[in-house]
Amino acid sequence: MGKKGEAKKEVSTKVPSKASPSRRFALCIPSSIISASNAKNLEQITYVAYQVAKAATIYNVVEVVILDIPSPEEQERLEEREATKVVSSSSDKGGKKIKFNLNDKEAIEPPREKDSQADDYTSRSSQHVADPNNGLLFATLLQFFMTPPYLVKAVFGSSEFLSKLKYARKLPKISTLPFMGNNNVFSDFKEGLTVPKKALKIKKKNKKPVSRKFNSTKYVNIGSDAPLVLSSEVPVNVRVTVDIKNKKVVSPAQAYGVVGAHSAFGYHVRLCKKFSAVFTECSIPAGYTQSIYVRSDDYFSSSATAASKLPAVSASSMPAEGTILLVVGNIKDLDYSFALDKQSFPSLESSVSFFDGQLPVPDSTRIEDAALIALSKLSD
């Protein structure tokens, strides 16, 4: 037996066969990827997210950024609000509002009665598009595909989107997750969620017992009948990678050889409400080495005139090291997001100014397909 206080000898664990490449990629995807023109219902939305998740795990993408793009309905409302001038003239009976800037069609044609049946159909078909949480739904689905089944309830149990994961639960597990095909490291390492100790009830004289909650714990939910007990305490309600043989928290890089931004298991998901946040809130400590535009979701070539002037890039022309941001989407959506955030870039004219080049992909390619094509071309 060892002496009291002597450090316990660690048990050897499997060494991952995967390793992070010198040149890594981040994806920026607009939330319009699940607009009504691309996905008609929740099942289709889920499958689109599934395709992006598979592409990201195949090529070890470190970060997926979701740029929130207002739906066509919301864009129309914003444009009408900007174009409408409201003048209030005071009187004894209150203000009078006058609307200016009616278009010719509105001025000539009298208002028509709405077709309730048609409106009901439009409402049902575009309900998810008008939802201001469109980007959040897509980000949630991407995060779901990186979550072990035994942690789904713990991670998403209080989420408003839990009911919208019903189709995601039925899809096959992604076969390129960090622990898959990686020297069987799953036998030594597991993903877990730290859970609190049972609260102690402290009874004070002449007072009711008060529950004392703990901010740290040794217990981790790893999908077993009982929580794993760690050798030391860690913060509560934190997603961790654990060495189940030595009962300690380790980095995903040590366990799997590959790691996402913020030391995430797989890719890190980030949701941006503003165009500027894509770059100013980058989760890569050293920032992006380059920003490359990948044209997609664009079925009319005239809309890509400005972006078409960007120099074409290829795998051989890219830096050998660093993190390359691939912005995949329709330039109209990117320019619209840029315009809403124009005050952050007073000296720039459009979103094209942020790109170092463009990666050619076949015309009329959907966003999820373009992401996979771009990653495959640059990973050669």
C-alpha positions as CSV (number, residue, x, y, z in Angstrom):
1,M,0.0,0.0,0.0
2,G,1.2,3.5,-0.7
3,K,1.8,6.1,2.0
4,K,-1.0,8.4,3.0
5,G,-1.0,11.5,0.8
6,E,1.0,9.8,-1.9
7,A,-0.3,10.6,-5.4
8,K,-2.2,7.8,-7.0
9,K,-0.6,6.5,-10.1
10,E,-2.7,7.2,-13.2
11,V,-4.0,4.5,-15.4
12,S,-2.9,4.7,-19.0
13,T,-5.6,5.6,-21.6
14,K,-5.9,5.2,-25.3
15,V,-4.2,7.8,-27.5
16,P,-6.4,9.3,-30.3
17,S,-5.5,8.6,-33.9
18,K,-7.0,11.9,-35.1
19,A,-5.2,15.2,-34.9
20,S,-6.1,18.8,-35.7
21,P,-4.8,20.0,-39.0
22,S,-2.6,23.1,-39.3
23,R,-5.2,24.8,-41.5
24,R,-8.7,24.8,-39.9
25,F,-12.1,26.0,-41.1
26,A,-15.0,28.0,-39.7
27,L,-18.4,28.2,-41.4
28,C,-20.7,31.2,-41.5
29,I,-24.2,30.2,-42.5
30,P,-27.1,32.7,-42.9
31,S,-30.4,31.7,-41.2
32,S,-32.0,32.1,-44.6
33,I,-30.8,28.5,-45.2
34,I,-34.1,27.4,-43.6
35,S,-36.3,30.1,-45.2
36,A,-39.6,28.9,-46.9
37,S,-37.9,28.7,-50.3
38,N,-35.4,26.2,-48.9
39,A,-37.3,24.3,-46.3
40,K,-41.1,24.0,-46.2
41,N,-41.5,22.4,-42.8
42,L,-39.7,21.3,-39.6
43,E,-38.7,18.0,-41.0
44,Q,-37.0,19.7,-44.0
45,I,-35.4,22.3,-41.7
46,T,-34.0,19.5,-39.5
47,Y,-32.5,17.6,-42.5
48,V,-30.8,20.8,-43.7
49,A,-29.2,21.3,-40.3
50,Y,-28.2,17.6,-40.3
51,Q,-26.4,18.0,-43.7
52,V,-24.4,21.0,-42.4
53,A,-23.5,19.1,-39.2
54,K,-22.3,16.2,-41.2
55,A,-20.1,18.4,-43.4
56,A,-18.7,20.2,-40.4
57,T,-17.7,17.0,-38.6
58,I,-16.3,15.3,-41.7
59,Y,-13.8,18.2,-42.1
60,N,-13.3,19.1,-38.5
61,V,-14.8,22.6,-38.7
62,V,-14.0,24.4,-35.4
63,E,-16.9,26.9,-35.5
64,V,-20.3,27.3,-37.1
65,V,-21.5,30.9,-37.1
66,I,-25.2,31.5,-37.7
67,L,-25.9,35.0,-39.1
68,D,-29.5,35.9,-38.3
69,I,-31.2,37.2,-41.5
70,P,-34.7,38.7,-41.2
71,S,-37.3,36.7,-43.1
72,P,-38.8,38.2,-46.3
73,E,-41.9,39.2,-44.3
74,E,-39.8,41.0,-41.7
75,Q,-37.6,42.7,-44.3
76,E,-40.8,44.0,-46.0
77,R,-42.0,45.4,-42.7
78,L,-38.7,47.1,-42.0
79,E,-38.7,48.6,-45.5
80,E,-42.2,49.9,-45.1
81,R,-41.4,51.4,-41.7
82,E,-38.4,53.2,-43.3
83,A,-40.4,54.4,-46.3
84,T,-43.4,55.6,-44.3
85,K,-43.4,59.1,-42.9
86,V,-45.8,59.8,-40.1
87,V,-46.7,63.3,-39.3
88,S,-48.6,64.2,-36.1
89,S,-50.5,67.5,-36.1
90,S,-51.8,68.5,-32.7
91,S,-55.4,69.5,-32.2
92,D,-57.9,69.7,-29.4
93,K,-59.2,66.2,-30.3
94,G,-55.7,64.7,-30.5
95,G,-53.1,63.9,-33.1
96,K,-53.8,63.1,-36.7
97,K,-51.5,60.7,-38.6
98,I,-50.9,61.1,-42.3
99,K,-49.1,58.4,-44.3
100,F,-46.8,59.4,-47.2
101,N,-44.8,57.5,-49.8
102,L,-47.5,55.3,-51.1
103,N,-46.3,53.4,-54.2
104,D,-48.2,53.8,-57.5
105,K,-50.1,50.6,-57.1
106,E,-51.3,51.5,-53.6
107,A,-52.4,55.0,-54.8
108,I,-54.4,53.7,-57.9
109,E,-55.9,50.4,-56.6
110,P,-58.4,50.4,-53.8
111,P,-57.7,48.0,-50.9
112,R,-59.0,44.4,-51.6
113,E,-60.7,42.2,-49.1
114,K,-58.4,39.4,-47.9
115,D,-58.9,35.9,-48.9
116,S,-59.1,34.2,-45.5
117,Q,-58.4,30.7,-47.0
118,A,-55.3,31.9,-48.9
119,D,-54.1,33.9,-45.9
120,D,-54.4,30.8,-43.7
121,Y,-52.4,28.8,-46.2
122,T,-49.7,31.4,-46.4
123,S,-49.6,31.7,-42.6
124,R,-49.1,27.9,-42.2
125,S,-46.5,27.6,-44.9
126,S,-44.3,30.5,-43.8
127,Q,-44.9,30.4,-40.0
128,H,-41.4,29.2,-39.2
129,V,-39.9,31.8,-41.5
130,A,-41.5,34.7,-39.8
131,D,-40.3,33.4,-36.4
132,P,-37.7,35.8,-35.0
133,N,-36.0,32.8,-33.4
134,N,-35.2,31.2,-36.8
135,G,-31.5,31.5,-36.3
136,L,-31.8,30.2,-32.8
137,L,-33.7,27.1,-34.0
138,F,-31.0,26.3,-36.5
139,A,-28.2,26.8,-33.9
140,T,-30.1,24.5,-31.5
141,L,-30.4,21.8,-34.1
142,L,-26.7,22.0,-34.9
143,Q,-25.9,21.7,-31.2
144,F,-28.2,18.7,-30.8
145,F,-26.3,16.7,-33.4
146,M,-23.1,17.2,-31.3
147,T,-24.8,16.0,-28.1
148,P,-24.7,12.4,-26.9
149,P,-28.3,10.9,-26.6
150,Y,-28.0,10.4,-22.9
151,L,-27.4,14.2,-22.4
152,V,-30.2,15.5,-24.6
153,K,-32.8,15.7,-21.8
154,A,-30.3,17.4,-19.4
155,V,-29.0,19.9,-22.0
156,F,-32.2,20.7,-23.8
157,G,-34.8,19.8,-21.2
158,S,-35.7,23.5,-20.4
159,S,-35.3,24.7,-24.0
160,E,-38.3,26.1,-25.8
161,F,-37.1,24.1,-28.9
162,L,-37.2,20.7,-27.2
163,S,-40.4,19.8,-29.1
164,K,-38.8,20.8,-32.4
165,L,-36.1,18.1,-32.0
166,K,-38.6,15.3,-32.8
167,Y,-37.3,14.7,-36.3
168,A,-33.6,15.2,-35.3
169,R,-34.0,12.3,-32.8
170,K,-35.0,9.9,-35.6
171,L,-31.9,10.6,-37.8
172,P,-28.9,8.3,-37.8
173,K,-26.1,9.3,-35.4
174,I,-23.4,11.2,-37.3
175,S,-20.5,8.7,-37.9
176,T,-17.7,11.3,-38.0
177,L,-18.1,12.6,-34.4
178,P,-14.7,13.1,-32.6
179,F,-14.9,9.8,-30.8
180,M,-15.9,7.7,-33.8
181,G,-13.2,5.8,-35.7
182,N,-10.6,7.2,-33.4
183,N,-8.7,4.2,-31.8
184,N,-11.7,3.4,-29.6
185,V,-11.1,6.3,-27.3
186,F,-14.8,6.2,-26.3
187,S,-13.9,3.3,-24.0
188,D,-11.7,5.7,-21.9
189,F,-13.3,9.1,-22.4
190,K,-16.9,10.3,-22.4
191,E,-18.8,13.5,-22.7
192,G,-20.7,14.5,-19.5
193,L,-22.6,17.2,-17.7
194,T,-21.7,18.1,-14.1
195,V,-24.7,17.7,-11.8
196,P,-25.1,19.3,-8.3
197,K,-24.8,17.4,-5.0
198,K,-28.0,16.8,-3.1
199,A,-28.8,20.1,-1.3
200,L,-28.2,20.0,2.4
201,K,-30.9,21.3,4.7
202,I,-29.5,23.4,7.4
203,K,-31.8,23.9,10.4
204,K,-31.4,27.0,12.5
205,K,-32.9,27.5,15.9
206,N,-36.6,28.5,15.8
207,K,-36.4,28.7,12.0
208,K,-37.4,26.4,9.1
209,P,-34.7,24.3,7.5
210,V,-32.9,26.2,4.6
211,S,-31.5,24.3,1.6
212,R,-27.9,25.0,0.8
213,K,-27.0,24.8,-2.8
214,F,-23.5,24.0,-4.1
215,N,-21.7,25.8,-6.9
216,S,-19.2,22.9,-7.3
217,T,-19.6,19.2,-7.5
218,K,-17.7,15.9,-8.1
219,Y,-20.6,14.3,-9.9
220,V,-20.9,14.0,-13.7
221,N,-23.8,12.5,-15.7
222,I,-22.2,10.3,-18.4
223,G,-25.3,8.2,-19.2
224,S,-24.6,5.5,-16.6
225,D,-27.0,4.3,-13.9
226,A,-25.1,6.4,-11.4
227,P,-23.1,9.6,-11.9
228,L,-19.3,9.4,-12.2
229,V,-17.6,10.6,-9.1
230,L,-14.5,12.8,-10.0
231,S,-11.3,13.0,-7.9
232,S,-11.8,16.7,-7.5
233,E,-14.6,19.3,-7.7
234,V,-15.7,21.2,-10.8
235,P,-18.4,23.9,-11.4
236,V,-22.0,22.7,-11.6
237,N,-24.0,22.5,-14.9
238,V,-20.9,22.4,-17.2
239,R,-20.4,20.3,-20.2
240,V,-17.1,18.4,-19.8
241,T,-15.0,15.6,-21.3
242,V,-14.0,13.1,-18.6
243,D,-11.3,10.4,-18.3
244,I,-13.5,7.6,-16.9
245,K,-10.5,5.5,-15.8
246,N,-8.7,8.2,-13.8
247,K,-12.0,10.0,-12.9
248,K,-10.9,13.5,-14.0
249,V,-11.8,16.2,-16.4
250,V,-9.6,16.5,-19.5
251,S,-9.6,18.7,-22.6
252,P,-11.3,17.3,-25.8
253,A,-8.0,17.7,-27.5
254,Q,-6.4,15.2,-25.1
255,A,-9.3,12.8,-25.5
256,Y,-10.0,13.0,-29.2
257,G,-7.1,14.7,-30.8
258,V,-9.4,17.3,-32.4
259,V,-11.2,20.2,-30.8
260,G,-13.4,23.1,-31.7
261,A,-13.3,26.7,-30.8
262,H,-13.5,27.4,-27.1
263,S,-12.2,23.9,-26.5
264,A,-15.5,22.6,-27.6
265,F,-16.3,18.9,-28.3
266,G,-16.6,19.1,-32.1
267,Y,-17.6,22.4,-33.6
268,H,-18.6,25.5,-31.5
269,V,-21.9,27.1,-32.5
270,R,-22.3,30.9,-32.4
271,L,-25.4,33.0,-33.2
272,C,-24.9,36.5,-34.5
273,K,-27.7,39.1,-34.7
274,K,-25.5,41.7,-36.4
275,F,-23.1,41.4,-39.4
276,S,-20.3,43.0,-37.4
277,A,-20.5,40.3,-34.7
278,V,-19.4,37.7,-37.2
279,F,-15.9,39.2,-37.1
280,T,-15.7,41.2,-33.9
281,E,-16.9,38.3,-31.7
282,C,-14.8,35.7,-33.3
283,S,-14.2,32.8,-30.9
284,I,-10.8,32.0,-32.3
285,P,-8.2,33.7,-30.1
286,A,-5.9,34.5,-33.0
287,G,-8.9,35.6,-35.2
288,Y,-9.5,34.4,-38.8
289,T,-6.6,34.2,-41.1
290,Q,-8.8,34.8,-44.1
291,S,-12.4,35.3,-45.0
292,I,-13.7,33.7,-48.2
293,Y,-17.1,34.1,-49.8
294,V,-18.8,31.0,-51.2
295,R,-21.7,32.0,-53.5
296,S,-24.9,29.9,-53.0
297,D,-28.7,30.1,-52.8
298,D,-28.5,32.5,-55.7
299,Y,-30.4,31.5,-58.8
300,F,-29.9,34.8,-60.7
301,S,-26.3,35.6,-61.7
302,S,-27.0,39.4,-61.8
303,S,-27.1,39.6,-58.0
304,A,-23.5,38.4,-57.7
305,T,-21.9,41.2,-59.8
306,A,-19.9,42.8,-56.9
307,A,-18.8,39.5,-55.4
308,S,-17.8,38.2,-58.8
309,K,-14.9,40.7,-58.9
310,L,-13.3,39.0,-55.9
311,P,-10.2,37.0,-56.8
312,A,-10.7,33.2,-57.0
313,V,-9.0,31.1,-54.4
314,S,-8.0,27.4,-54.2
315,A,-6.5,25.0,-51.7
316,S,-3.0,25.7,-53.0
317,S,-3.4,29.5,-52.6
318,M,-4.6,29.3,-49.0
319,P,-2.4,29.9,-46.0
320,A,-0.9,26.6,-44.7
321,E,-1.8,27.5,-41.1
322,G,-4.6,29.4,-39.3
323,T,-8.4,29.4,-39.4
324,I,-10.2,30.2,-42.6
325,L,-13.7,31.6,-42.4
326,L,-16.0,30.4,-45.2
327,V,-19.1,32.6,-45.6
328,V,-21.6,30.6,-47.5
329,G,-24.8,32.2,-48.8
330,N,-26.6,34.7,-51.1
331,I,-24.8,38.0,-51.4
332,K,-28.1,39.8,-51.2
333,D,-28.7,38.4,-47.7
334,L,-25.2,39.4,-46.6
335,D,-25.6,42.9,-48.0
336,Y,-29.0,43.3,-46.3
337,S,-27.5,42.3,-42.9
338,F,-24.5,44.6,-43.6
339,A,-26.9,47.5,-44.4
340,L,-28.8,47.0,-41.1
341,D,-25.4,47.3,-39.3
342,K,-24.0,50.1,-41.6
343,Q,-23.1,52.4,-38.7
344,S,-20.4,49.9,-37.6
345,F,-18.7,50.3,-41.0
346,P,-19.2,54.0,-42.1
347,S,-16.3,53.8,-44.6
348,L,-17.3,50.5,-46.3
349,E,-19.9,50.1,-49.1
350,S,-21.0,46.4,-48.9
351,S,-20.3,43.1,-47.3
352,V,-18.0,42.2,-50.2
353,S,-15.3,44.4,-48.5
354,F,-14.9,41.8,-45.8
355,F,-13.8,39.0,-48.2
356,D,-10.3,38.2,-49.3
357,G,-11.5,36.1,-52.2
358,Q,-14.2,33.8,-53.5
359,L,-14.3,30.1,-53.9
360,P,-16.1,29.1,-57.1
361,V,-18.8,26.4,-56.8
362,P,-21.4,25.3,-59.4
363,D,-24.2,27.8,-60.0
364,S,-27.5,27.5,-58.3
365,T,-26.1,25.5,-55.4
366,R,-28.0,25.3,-52.2
367,I,-26.2,26.6,-49.1
368,E,-25.8,23.2,-47.4
369,D,-24.4,21.7,-50.6
370,A,-22.1,24.6,-51.2
371,A,-20.7,24.3,-47.7
372,L,-19.8,20.6,-48.3
373,I,-18.3,21.4,-51.7
374,A,-16.2,24.3,-50.4
375,L,-14.8,22.2,-47.5
376,S,-14.0,19.3,-49.8
377,K,-12.2,21.5,-52.3
378,L,-10.1,23.3,-49.7
379,S,-9.2,20.2,-47.7
380,D,-7.4,18.5,-50.6
